[in-house]
Amino acid sequence: MENDGVKTIQDVCQEIGNSDVYKNPDFSAGDRAINDCAEGNLEITNHPKPIEFGINHHIELTARQL
């Protein structure tokens, strides 16, 4: 039962990776982390990390749009 949260995060990363809005692992460090988590190569065990990855993605997206 201890790792239920980790598995849930991995499921969420897989869902993001399969969505139409996901760019690709090479788009940003955040996108790479999402991909790595989805594949089980990165274990996210705290709340701030997904926020950090999301912010990284959005900063990269905004920079490219500018």
N, CA, C and O atoms as a Tripos MOL2 file, in Angstrom:
@<TRIPOS>MOLECULE
protein
  264   263    66     0     0
PROTEIN
NO_CHARGES

@<TRIPOS>ATOM
      1 N           0.8060   -1.2120    0.0000 N.3       1 MET1
      2 CA          0.0000    0.0000    0.0000 C.3       1 MET1
      3 C           0.8450    1.2720    0.0000 C.2       1 MET1
      4 O           0.3730    2.3340   -0.4050 O.2       1 MET1
      5 N           2.0980    1.1640    0.4550 N.am      2 GLU2
      6 CA          2.9520    2.3260    0.5440 C.3       2 GLU2
      7 C           3.1940    3.0000   -0.7910 C.2       2 GLU2
      8 O           3.2730    4.2280   -0.8430 O.2       2 GLU2
      9 N           3.3130    2.2540   -1.8630 N.am      3 ASN3
     10 CA          3.6570    2.8020   -3.1700 C.3       3 ASN3
     11 C           2.4490    3.1420   -4.0360 C.2       3 ASN3
     12 O           2.6090    3.4110   -5.2270 O.2       3 ASN3
     13 N           1.2630    3.1360   -3.4760 N.am      4 ASP4
     14 CA          0.0740    3.4670   -4.2690 C.3       4 ASP4
     15 C           0.1750    4.8600   -4.8730 C.2       4 ASP4
     16 O          -0.2410    5.0670   -6.0130 O.2       4 ASP4
     17 N           0.7200    5.8160   -4.1290 N.am      5 GLY5
     18 CA          0.8670    7.1720   -4.6520 C.3       5 GLY5
     19 C           1.8370    7.2280   -5.8140 C.2       5 GLY5
     20 O           1.5990    7.9440   -6.7870 O.2       5 GLY5
     21 N           2.9260    6.4840   -5.7260 N.am      6 VAL6
     22 CA          3.9090    6.4420   -6.8020 C.3       6 VAL6
     23 C           3.2760    5.8460   -8.0510 C.2       6 VAL6
     24 O           3.4720    6.3720   -9.1470 O.2       6 VAL6
     25 N           2.5310    4.7750   -7.9130 N.am      7 LYS7
     26 CA          1.8680    4.1340   -9.0520 C.3       7 LYS7
     27 C           0.8400    5.0820   -9.6610 C.2       7 LYS7
     28 O           0.7060    5.1460  -10.8830 O.2       7 LYS7
     29 N           0.1220    5.8070   -8.8310 N.am      8 THR8
     30 CA         -0.8630    6.7580   -9.3320 C.3       8 THR8
     31 C          -0.1880    7.8470  -10.1600 C.2       8 THR8
     32 O          -0.6880    8.2180  -11.2220 O.2       8 THR8
     33 N           0.9360    8.3570   -9.6850 N.am      9 ILE9
     34 CA          1.6710    9.3730  -10.4390 C.3       9 ILE9
     35 C           2.1430    8.8040  -11.7650 C.2       9 ILE9
     36 O           2.0810    9.4890  -12.7860 O.2       9 ILE9
     37 N           2.6110    7.5690  -11.7700 N.am     10 GLN10
     38 CA          3.0520    6.9350  -13.0110 C.3      10 GLN10
     39 C           1.8820    6.8140  -13.9840 C.2      10 GLN10
     40 O           2.0450    7.0500  -15.1810 O.2      10 GLN10
     41 N           0.7110    6.4500  -13.4840 N.am     11 ASP11
     42 CA         -0.4850    6.3680  -14.3260 C.3      11 ASP11
     43 C          -0.8370    7.7260  -14.9210 C.2      11 ASP11
     44 O          -1.1910    7.8170  -16.0960 O.2      11 ASP11
     45 N          -0.7410    8.7690  -14.1230 N.am     12 VAL12
     46 CA         -1.0420   10.1230  -14.6010 C.3      12 VAL12
     47 C          -0.0420   10.5170  -15.6920 C.2      12 VAL12
     48 O          -0.4300   11.0860  -16.7130 O.2      12 VAL12
     49 N           1.2390   10.2180  -15.4790 N.am     13 CYS13
     50 CA          2.2550   10.5380  -16.4890 C.3      13 CYS13
     51 C           1.9980    9.7770  -17.7860 C.2      13 CYS13
     52 O           2.1940   10.3210  -18.8720 O.2      13 CYS13
     53 N           1.5630    8.5330  -17.6810 N.am     14 GLN14
     54 CA          1.2270    7.7630  -18.8810 C.3      14 GLN14
     55 C           0.0530    8.3960  -19.6110 C.2      14 GLN14
     56 O           0.0450    8.4700  -20.8400 O.2      14 GLN14
     57 N          -0.9300    8.8490  -18.8590 N.am     15 GLU15
     58 CA         -2.0940    9.4940  -19.4750 C.3      15 GLU15
     59 C          -1.6910   10.7910  -20.1690 C.2      15 GLU15
     60 O          -2.1550   11.0780  -21.2720 O.2      15 GLU15
     61 N          -0.8320   11.5690  -19.5290 N.am     16 ILE16
     62 CA         -0.3450   12.8110  -20.1480 C.3      16 ILE16
     63 C           0.4250   12.4810  -21.4280 C.2      16 ILE16
     64 O           0.2140   13.1190  -22.4600 O.2      16 ILE16
     65 N           1.3100   11.4950  -21.3660 N.am     17 GLY17
     66 CA          2.1090   11.1120  -22.5210 C.3      17 GLY17
     67 C           1.2810   10.6340  -23.6970 C.2      17 GLY17
     68 O           1.7000   10.7650  -24.8470 O.2      17 GLY17
     69 N           0.1210   10.0850  -23.4240 N.am     18 ASN18
     70 CA         -0.7640    9.5870  -24.4780 C.3      18 ASN18
     71 C          -1.7460   10.6390  -24.9740 C.2      18 ASN18
     72 O          -2.5180   10.3790  -25.8960 O.2      18 ASN18
     73 N          -1.7250   11.8250  -24.3720 N.am     19 SER19
     74 CA         -2.6910   12.8560  -24.7480 C.3      19 SER19
     75 C          -2.2500   13.6160  -26.0010 C.2      19 SER19
     76 O          -1.0810   13.5820  -26.3840 O.2      19 SER19
     77 N          -3.1810   14.2820  -26.6120 N.am     20 ASP20
     78 CA         -2.9090   15.0660  -27.8250 C.3      20 ASP20
     79 C          -2.0660   16.3080  -27.5420 C.2      20 ASP20
     80 O          -1.4070   16.8170  -28.4490 O.2      20 ASP20
     81 N          -2.0720   16.8010  -26.3120 N.am     21 VAL21
     82 CA         -1.3670   18.0360  -26.0000 C.3      21 VAL21
     83 C           0.0840   17.8100  -25.5870 C.2      21 VAL21
     84 O           0.8670   18.7580  -25.5390 O.2      21 VAL21
     85 N           0.4480   16.5680  -25.2880 N.am     22 TYR22
     86 CA          1.8330   16.2680  -24.9010 C.3      22 TYR22
     87 C           2.7230   16.4400  -26.1210 C.2      22 TYR22
     88 O           2.4160   15.9340  -27.2000 O.2      22 TYR22
     89 N           3.8210   17.1510  -25.9460 N.am     23 LYS23
     90 CA          4.7310   17.4050  -27.0630 C.3      23 LYS23
     91 C           5.5600   16.1480  -27.3470 C.2      23 LYS23
     92 O           5.1610   15.3130  -28.1590 O.2      23 LYS23
     93 N           6.6880   16.0130  -26.6940 N.am     24 ASN24
     94 CA          7.5530   14.8400  -26.8030 C.3      24 ASN24
     95 C           8.6300   14.9540  -25.7410 C.2      24 ASN24
     96 O           8.8190   16.0330  -25.1780 O.2      24 ASN24
     97 N           9.3410   13.8760  -25.4510 N.am     25 PRO25
     98 CA         10.3400   13.9250  -24.3830 C.3      25 PRO25
     99 C          11.4670   14.9310  -24.6150 C.2      25 PRO25
    100 O          12.1160   15.3590  -23.6610 O.2      25 PRO25
    101 N          11.7050   15.3070  -25.8510 N.am     26 ASP26
    102 CA         12.7850   16.2400  -26.1480 C.3      26 ASP26
    103 C          12.3530   17.7000  -26.1090 C.2      26 ASP26
    104 O          13.1780   18.5930  -26.3050 O.2      26 ASP26
    105 N          11.0710   17.9530  -25.8560 N.am     27 PHE27
    106 CA         10.5620   19.3270  -25.8600 C.3      27 PHE27
    107 C          11.1280   20.1400  -24.6960 C.2      27 PHE27
    108 O          11.5310   21.2890  -24.8800 O.2      27 PHE27
    109 N          11.1570   19.5590  -23.5190 N.am     28 SER28
    110 CA         11.6720   20.2590  -22.3310 C.3      28 SER28
    111 C          12.0910   19.2330  -21.2900 C.2      28 SER28
    112 O          11.7910   18.0450  -21.4080 O.2      28 SER28
    113 N          12.7840   19.7110  -20.2760 N.am     29 ALA29
    114 CA         13.1750   18.8200  -19.1780 C.3      29 ALA29
    115 C          11.9390   18.2840  -18.4670 C.2      29 ALA29
    116 O          11.9340   17.1410  -18.0090 O.2      29 ALA29
    117 N          10.8960   19.0960  -18.3710 N.am     30 GLY30
    118 CA          9.6470   18.6460  -17.7570 C.3      30 GLY30
    119 C           8.9950   17.5310  -18.5500 C.2      30 GLY30
    120 O           8.5050   16.5590  -17.9750 O.2      30 GLY30
    121 N           8.9860   17.6660  -19.8680 N.am     31 ASP31
    122 CA          8.4050   16.6270  -20.7260 C.3      31 ASP31
    123 C           9.2270   15.3350  -20.6530 C.2      31 ASP31
    124 O           8.6730   14.2370  -20.6920 O.2      31 ASP31
    125 N          10.5410   15.4760  -20.5470 N.am     32 ARG32
    126 CA         11.4130   14.3020  -20.3990 C.3      32 ARG32
    127 C          11.0790   13.5860  -19.0870 C.2      32 ARG32
    128 O          11.0010   12.3580  -19.0510 O.2      32 ARG32
    129 N          10.8840   14.3520  -18.0180 N.am     33 ALA33
    130 CA         10.5650   13.7580  -16.7200 C.3      33 ALA33
    131 C           9.2180   13.0390  -16.7640 C.2      33 ALA33
    132 O           9.0750   11.9610  -16.1880 O.2      33 ALA33
    133 N           8.2300   13.6260  -17.4430 N.am     34 ILE34
    134 CA          6.9230   12.9820  -17.5840 C.3      34 ILE34
    135 C           7.0850   11.6490  -18.3050 C.2      34 ILE34
    136 O           6.5180   10.6380  -17.8880 O.2      34 ILE34
    137 N           7.8530   11.6500  -19.3760 N.am     35 ASN35
    138 CA          8.0940   10.4280  -20.1280 C.3      35 ASN35
    139 C           8.8220    9.3880  -19.2760 C.2      35 ASN35
    140 O           8.4420    8.2180  -19.2510 O.2      35 ASN35
    141 N           9.8690    9.8250  -18.5810 N.am     36 ASP36
    142 CA         10.6270    8.9050  -17.7410 C.3      36 ASP36
    143 C           9.7600    8.3120  -16.6370 C.2      36 ASP36
    144 O           9.8730    7.1270  -16.3240 O.2      36 ASP36
    145 N           8.9070    9.1230  -16.0540 N.am     37 CYS37
    146 CA          7.9960    8.6350  -15.0240 C.3      37 CYS37
    147 C           7.0130    7.6290  -15.6170 C.2      37 CYS37
    148 O           6.7640    6.5790  -15.0260 O.2      37 CYS37
    149 N           6.4610    7.9460  -16.7700 N.am     38 ALA38
    150 CA          5.4950    7.0560  -17.4190 C.3      38 ALA38
    151 C           6.1060    5.6960  -17.7250 C.2      38 ALA38
    152 O           5.4270    4.6710  -17.6540 O.2      38 ALA38
    153 N           7.3930    5.6940  -18.0650 N.am     39 GLU39
    154 CA          8.0780    4.4430  -18.3890 C.3      39 GLU39
    155 C           8.6110    3.7260  -17.1550 C.2      39 GLU39
    156 O           9.1550    2.6260  -17.2610 O.2      39 GLU39
    157 N           8.4570    4.3420  -15.9880 N.am     40 GLY40
    158 CA          8.9280    3.7320  -14.7530 C.3      40 GLY40
    159 C          10.4060    3.9560  -14.4780 C.2      40 GLY40
    160 O          10.9800    3.3040  -13.6060 O.2      40 GLY40
    161 N          11.0280    4.8740  -15.2150 N.am     41 ASN41
    162 CA         12.4490    5.1610  -15.0310 C.3      41 ASN41
    163 C          12.7140    6.3040  -14.0580 C.2      41 ASN41
    164 O          13.8640    6.5690  -13.7090 O.2      41 ASN41
    165 N          11.6600    6.9770  -13.6220 N.am     42 LEU42
    166 CA         11.7700    8.0750  -12.6660 C.3      42 LEU42
    167 C          10.6360    7.9270  -11.6740 C.2      42 LEU42
    168 O           9.4690    7.8630  -12.0610 O.2      42 LEU42
    169 N          10.9720    7.8740  -10.4090 N.am     43 GLU43
    170 CA          9.9460    7.7410   -9.3710 C.3      43 GLU43
    171 C           9.7460    9.0930   -8.7150 C.2      43 GLU43
    172 O          10.6690    9.6440   -8.1150 O.2      43 GLU43
    173 N           8.5520    9.6210   -8.8280 N.am     44 ILE44
    174 CA          8.2110   10.9060   -8.2260 C.3      44 ILE44
    175 C           7.5400   10.6120   -6.8890 C.2      44 ILE44
    176 O           6.4710   10.0050   -6.8360 O.2      44 ILE44
    177 N           8.1850   11.0510   -5.8140 N.am     45 THR45
    178 CA          7.6920   10.7080   -4.4810 C.3      45 THR45
    179 C           7.2960   11.9210   -3.6500 C.2      45 THR45
    180 O           6.9780   11.7800   -2.4700 O.2      45 THR45
    181 N           7.3100   13.1150   -4.2490 N.am     46 ASN46
    182 CA          6.8870   14.2820   -3.4830 C.3      46 ASN46
    183 C           6.0320   15.2050   -4.3440 C.2      46 ASN46
    184 O           6.0620   15.1370   -5.5720 O.2      46 ASN46
    185 N           5.2930   16.0420   -3.6980 N.am     47 HIS47
    186 CA          4.3310   16.9170   -4.3700 C.3      47 HIS47
    187 C           4.9710   18.0070   -5.2320 C.2      47 HIS47
    188 O           4.4500   18.2930   -6.3100 O.2      47 HIS47
    189 N           6.0680   18.6250   -4.8110 N.am     48 PRO48
    190 CA          6.6330   19.7220   -5.6040 C.3      48 PRO48
    191 C           7.1840   19.3150   -6.9790 C.2      48 PRO48
    192 O           7.1870   20.1360   -7.8960 O.2      48 PRO48
    193 N           7.6410   18.0910   -7.1410 N.am     49 LYS49
    194 CA          8.2660   17.6910   -8.4100 C.3      49 LYS49
    195 C           7.3230   17.8060   -9.6070 C.2      49 LYS49
    196 O           7.7200   18.3870  -10.6170 O.2      49 LYS49
    197 N           6.0850   17.2790   -9.5470 N.am     50 PRO50
    198 CA          5.1990   17.4460  -10.7100 C.3      50 PRO50
    199 C           4.9320   18.9130  -11.0390 C.2      50 PRO50
    200 O           4.7870   19.2760  -12.2070 O.2      50 PRO50
    201 N           4.8660   19.7450  -10.0160 N.am     51 ILE51
    202 CA          4.6640   21.1820  -10.2370 C.3      51 ILE51
    203 C           5.8780   21.7580  -10.9620 C.2      51 ILE51
    204 O           5.7320   22.5330  -11.9070 O.2      51 ILE51
    205 N           7.0690   21.3810  -10.5220 N.am     52 GLU52
    206 CA          8.3090   21.8240  -11.1650 C.3      52 GLU52
    207 C           8.3450   21.4110  -12.6330 C.2      52 GLU52
    208 O           8.7190   22.2100  -13.4910 O.2      52 GLU52
    209 N           7.9620   20.1770  -12.9270 N.am     53 PHE53
    210 CA          7.9690   19.6890  -14.3010 C.3      53 PHE53
    211 C           6.9610   20.4490  -15.1600 C.2      53 PHE53
    212 O           7.2490   20.7830  -16.3090 O.2      53 PHE53
    213 N           5.7850   20.7220  -14.6070 N.am     54 GLY54
    214 CA          4.7660   21.4760  -15.3360 C.3      54 GLY54
    215 C           5.2120   22.9040  -15.6250 C.2      54 GLY54
    216 O           5.0060   23.4170  -16.7250 O.2      54 GLY54
    217 N           5.8140   23.5300  -14.6430 N.am     55 ILE55
    218 CA          6.3090   24.8970  -14.8370 C.3      55 ILE55
    219 C           7.3970   24.9140  -15.9020 C.2      55 ILE55
    220 O           7.4150   25.7940  -16.7630 O.2      55 ILE55
    221 N           8.2990   23.9480  -15.8440 N.am     56 ASN56
    222 CA          9.3610   23.8650  -16.8460 C.3      56 ASN56
    223 C           8.7750   23.7580  -18.2460 C.2      56 ASN56
    224 O           9.2290   24.4470  -19.1600 O.2      56 ASN56
    225 N           7.7770   22.9060  -18.4250 N.am     57 HIS57
    226 CA          7.1260   22.7460  -19.7280 C.3      57 HIS57
    227 C           6.5240   24.0650  -20.1940 C.2      57 HIS57
    228 O           6.7120   24.4630  -21.3430 O.2      57 HIS57
    229 N           5.8010   24.7460  -19.3040 N.am     58 HIS58
    230 CA          5.1170   25.9720  -19.7150 C.3      58 HIS58
    231 C           6.0840   27.1160  -19.9960 C.2      58 HIS58
    232 O           5.8260   27.9340  -20.8780 O.2      58 HIS58
    233 N           7.1760   27.1860  -19.2740 N.am     59 ILE59
    234 CA          8.1880   28.2130  -19.5650 C.3      59 ILE59
    235 C           8.7890   27.9460  -20.9530 C.2      59 ILE59
    236 O           8.9540   28.8730  -21.7450 O.2      59 ILE59
    237 N           9.1070   26.7100  -21.2380 N.am     60 GLU60
    238 CA          9.6730   26.3550  -22.5490 C.3      60 GLU60
    239 C           8.6700   26.6550  -23.6650 C.2      60 GLU60
    240 O           9.0420   27.1900  -24.7100 O.2      60 GLU60
    241 N           7.4220   26.3170  -23.4470 N.am     61 LEU61
    242 CA          6.3830   26.5700  -24.4420 C.3      61 LEU61
    243 C           6.2370   28.0610  -24.7050 C.2      61 LEU61
    244 O           6.1630   28.4880  -25.8570 O.2      61 LEU61
    245 N           6.1970   28.8450  -23.6480 N.am     62 THR62
    246 CA          6.0600   30.3020  -23.7810 C.3      62 THR62
    247 C           7.2740   30.9000  -24.4920 C.2      62 THR62
    248 O           7.1260   31.7650  -25.3560 O.2      62 THR62
    249 N           8.4630   30.4460  -24.1330 N.am     63 ALA63
    250 CA          9.6800   30.9500  -24.7690 C.3      63 ALA63
    251 C           9.6780   30.6680  -26.2630 C.2      63 ALA63
    252 O          10.0760   31.5170  -27.0610 O.2      63 ALA63
    253 N           9.2360   29.4930  -26.6370 N.am     64 ARG64
    254 CA          9.2000   29.1400  -28.0680 C.3      64 ARG64
    255 C           8.1440   29.9440  -28.8110 C.2      64 ARG64
    256 O           8.3190   30.2520  -29.9900 O.2      64 ARG64
    257 N           7.0520   30.2880  -28.1390 N.am     65 GLN65
    258 CA          6.0020   31.0770  -28.7830 C.3      65 GLN65
    259 C           6.4500   32.5240  -28.9910 C.2      65 GLN65
    260 O           6.0200   33.1850  -29.9360 O.2      65 GLN65
    261 N           7.2990   32.9960  -28.1170 N.am     66 LEU66
    262 CA          7.7940   34.3760  -28.2360 C.3      66 LEU66
    263 C           8.8150   34.4630  -29.3430 C.2      66 LEU66
    264 O           9.3520   35.5400  -29.6050 O.2      66 LEU66
@<TRIPOS>BOND
     1     1     2 1
     2     2     3 1
     3     3     4 2
     4     3     5 am
     5     5     6 1
     6     6     7 1
     7     7     8 2
     8     7     9 am
     9     9    10 1
    10    10    11 1
    11    11    12 2
    12    11    13 am
    13    13    14 1
    14    14    15 1
    15    15    16 2
    16    15    17 am
    17    17    18 1
    18    18    19 1
    19    19    20 2
    20    19    21 am
    21    21    22 1
    22    22    23 1
    23    23    24 2
    24    23    25 am
    25    25    26 1
    26    26    27 1
    27    27    28 2
    28    27    29 am
    29    29    30 1
    30    30    31 1
    31    31    32 2
    32    31    33 am
    33    33    34 1
    34    34    35 1
    35    35    36 2
    36    35    37 am
    37    37    38 1
    38    38    39 1
    39    39    40 2
    40    39    41 am
    41    41    42 1
    42    42    43 1
    43    43    44 2
    44    43    45 am
    45    45    46 1
    46    46    47 1
    47    47    48 2
    48    47    49 am
    49    49    50 1
    50    50    51 1
    51    51    52 2
    52    51    53 am
    53    53    54 1
    54    54    55 1
    55    55    56 2
    56    55    57 am
    57    57    58 1
    58    58    59 1
    59    59    60 2
    60    59    61 am
    61    61    62 1
    62    62    63 1
    63    63    64 2
    64    63    65 am
    65    65    66 1
    66    66    67 1
    67    67    68 2
    68    67    69 am
    69    69    70 1
    70    70    71 1
    71    71    72 2
    72    71    73 am
    73    73    74 1
    74    74    75 1
    75    75    76 2
    76    75    77 am
    77    77    78 1
    78    78    79 1
    79    79    80 2
    80    79    81 am
    81    81    82 1
    82    82    83 1
    83    83    84 2
    84    83    85 am
    85    85    86 1
    86    86    87 1
    87    87    88 2
    88    87    89 am
    89    89    90 1
    90    90    91 1
    91    91    92 2
    92    91    93 am
    93    93    94 1
    94    94    95 1
    95    95    96 2
    96    95    97 am
    97    97    98 1
    98    98    99 1
    99    99   100 2
   100    99   101 am
   101   101   102 1
   102   102   103 1
   103   103   104 2
   104   103   105 am
   105   105   106 1
   106   106   107 1
   107   107   108 2
   108   107   109 am
   109   109   110 1
   110   110   111 1
   111   111   112 2
   112   111   113 am
   113   113   114 1
   114   114   115 1
   115   115   116 2
   116   115   117 am
   117   117   118 1
   118   118   119 1
   119   119   120 2
   120   119   121 am
   121   121   122 1
   122   122   123 1
   123   123   124 2
   124   123   125 am
   125   125   126 1
   126   126   127 1
   127   127   128 2
   128   127   129 am
   129   129   130 1
   130   130   131 1
   131   131   132 2
   132   131   133 am
   133   133   134 1
   134   134   135 1
   135   135   136 2
   136   135   137 am
   137   137   138 1
   138   138   139 1
   139   139   140 2
   140   139   141 am
   141   141   142 1
   142   142   143 1
   143   143   144 2
   144   143   145 am
   145   145   146 1
   146   146   147 1
   147   147   148 2
   148   147   149 am
   149   149   150 1
   150   150   151 1
   151   151   152 2
   152   151   153 am
   153   153   154 1
   154   154   155 1
   155   155   156 2
   156   155   157 am
   157   157   158 1
   158   158   159 1
   159   159   160 2
   160   159   161 am
   161   161   162 1
   162   162   163 1
   163   163   164 2
   164   163   165 am
   165   165   166 1
   166   166   167 1
   167   167   168 2
   168   167   169 am
   169   169   170 1
   170   170   171 1
   171   171   172 2
   172   171   173 am
   173   173   174 1
   174   174   175 1
   175   175   176 2
   176   175   177 am
   177   177   178 1
   178   178   179 1
   179   179   180 2
   180   179   181 am
   181   181   182 1
   182   182   183 1
   183   183   184 2
   184   183   185 am
   185   185   186 1
   186   186   187 1
   187   187   188 2
   188   187   189 am
   189   189   190 1
   190   190   191 1
   191   191   192 2
   192   191   193 am
   193   193   194 1
   194   194   195 1
   195   195   196 2
   196   195   197 am
   197   197   198 1
   198   198   199 1
   199   199   200 2
   200   199   201 am
   201   201   202 1
   202   202   203 1
   203   203   204 2
   204   203   205 am
   205   205   206 1
   206   206   207 1
   207   207   208 2
   208   207   209 am
   209   209   210 1
   210   210   211 1
   211   211   212 2
   212   211   213 am
   213   213   214 1
   214   214   215 1
   215   215   216 2
   216   215   217 am
   217   217   218 1
   218   218   219 1
   219   219   220 2
   220   219   221 am
   221   221   222 1
   222   222   223 1
   223   223   224 2
   224   223   225 am
   225   225   226 1
   226   226   227 1
   227   227   228 2
   228   227   229 am
   229   229   230 1
   230   230   231 1
   231   231   232 2
   232   231   233 am
   233   233   234 1
   234   234   235 1
   235   235   236 2
   236   235   237 am
   237   237   238 1
   238   238   239 1
   239   239   240 2
   240   239   241 am
   241   241   242 1
   242   242   243 1
   243   243   244 2
   244   243   245 am
   245   245   246 1
   246   246   247 1
   247   247   248 2
   248   247   249 am
   249   249   250 1
   250   250   251 1
   251   251   252 2
   252   251   253 am
   253   253   254 1
   254   254   255 1
   255   255   256 2
   256   255   257 am
   257   257   258 1
   258   258   259 1
   259   259   260 2
   260   259   261 am
   261   261   262 1
   262   262   263 1
   263   263   264 2
@<TRIPOS>SUBSTRUCTURE
     1 MET1         2 RESIDUE 1 A MET
     2 GLU2         6 RESIDUE 1 A GLU
     3 ASN3        10 RESIDUE 1 A ASN
     4 ASP4        14 RESIDUE 1 A ASP
     5 GLY5        18 RESIDUE 1 A GLY
     6 VAL6        22 RESIDUE 1 A VAL
     7 LYS7        26 RESIDUE 1 A LYS
     8 THR8        30 RESIDUE 1 A THR
     9 ILE9        34 RESIDUE 1 A ILE
    10 GLN10       38 RESIDUE 1 A GLN
    11 ASP11       42 RESIDUE 1 A ASP
    12 VAL12       46 RESIDUE 1 A VAL
    13 CYS13       50 RESIDUE 1 A CYS
    14 GLN14       54 RESIDUE 1 A GLN
    15 GLU15       58 RESIDUE 1 A GLU
    16 ILE16       62 RESIDUE 1 A ILE
    17 GLY17       66 RESIDUE 1 A GLY
    18 ASN18       70 RESIDUE 1 A ASN
    19 SER19       74 RESIDUE 1 A SER
    20 ASP20       78 RESIDUE 1 A ASP
    21 VAL21       82 RESIDUE 1 A VAL
    22 TYR22       86 RESIDUE 1 A TYR
    23 LYS23       90 RESIDUE 1 A LYS
    24 ASN24       94 RESIDUE 1 A ASN
    25 PRO25       98 RESIDUE 1 A PRO
    26 ASP26      102 RESIDUE 1 A ASP
    27 PHE27      106 RESIDUE 1 A PHE
    28 SER28      110 RESIDUE 1 A SER
    29 ALA29      114 RESIDUE 1 A ALA
    30 GLY30      118 RESIDUE 1 A GLY
    31 ASP31      122 RESIDUE 1 A ASP
    32 ARG32      126 RESIDUE 1 A ARG
    33 ALA33      130 RESIDUE 1 A ALA
    34 ILE34      134 RESIDUE 1 A ILE
    35 ASN35      138 RESIDUE 1 A ASN
    36 ASP36      142 RESIDUE 1 A ASP
    37 CYS37      146 RESIDUE 1 A CYS
    38 ALA38      150 RESIDUE 1 A ALA
    39 GLU39      154 RESIDUE 1 A GLU
    40 GLY40      158 RESIDUE 1 A GLY
    41 ASN41      162 RESIDUE 1 A ASN
    42 LEU42      166 RESIDUE 1 A LEU
    43 GLU43      170 RESIDUE 1 A GLU
    44 ILE44      174 RESIDUE 1 A ILE
    45 THR45      178 RESIDUE 1 A THR
    46 ASN46      182 RESIDUE 1 A ASN
    47 HIS47      186 RESIDUE 1 A HIS
    48 PRO48      190 RESIDUE 1 A PRO
    49 LYS49      194 RESIDUE 1 A LYS
    50 PRO50      198 RESIDUE 1 A PRO
    51 ILE51      202 RESIDUE 1 A ILE
    52 GLU52      206 RESIDUE 1 A GLU
    53 PHE53      210 RESIDUE 1 A PHE
    54 GLY54      214 RESIDUE 1 A GLY
    55 ILE55      218 RESIDUE 1 A ILE
    56 ASN56      222 RESIDUE 1 A ASN
    57 HIS57      226 RESIDUE 1 A HIS
    58 HIS58      230 RESIDUE 1 A HIS
    59 ILE59      234 RESIDUE 1 A ILE
    60 GLU60      238 RESIDUE 1 A GLU
    61 LEU61      242 RESIDUE 1 A LEU
    62 THR62      246 RESIDUE 1 A THR
    63 ALA63      250 RESIDUE 1 A ALA
    64 ARG64      254 RESIDUE 1 A ARG
    65 GLN65      258 RESIDUE 1 A GLN
    66 LEU66      262 RESIDUE 1 A LEU
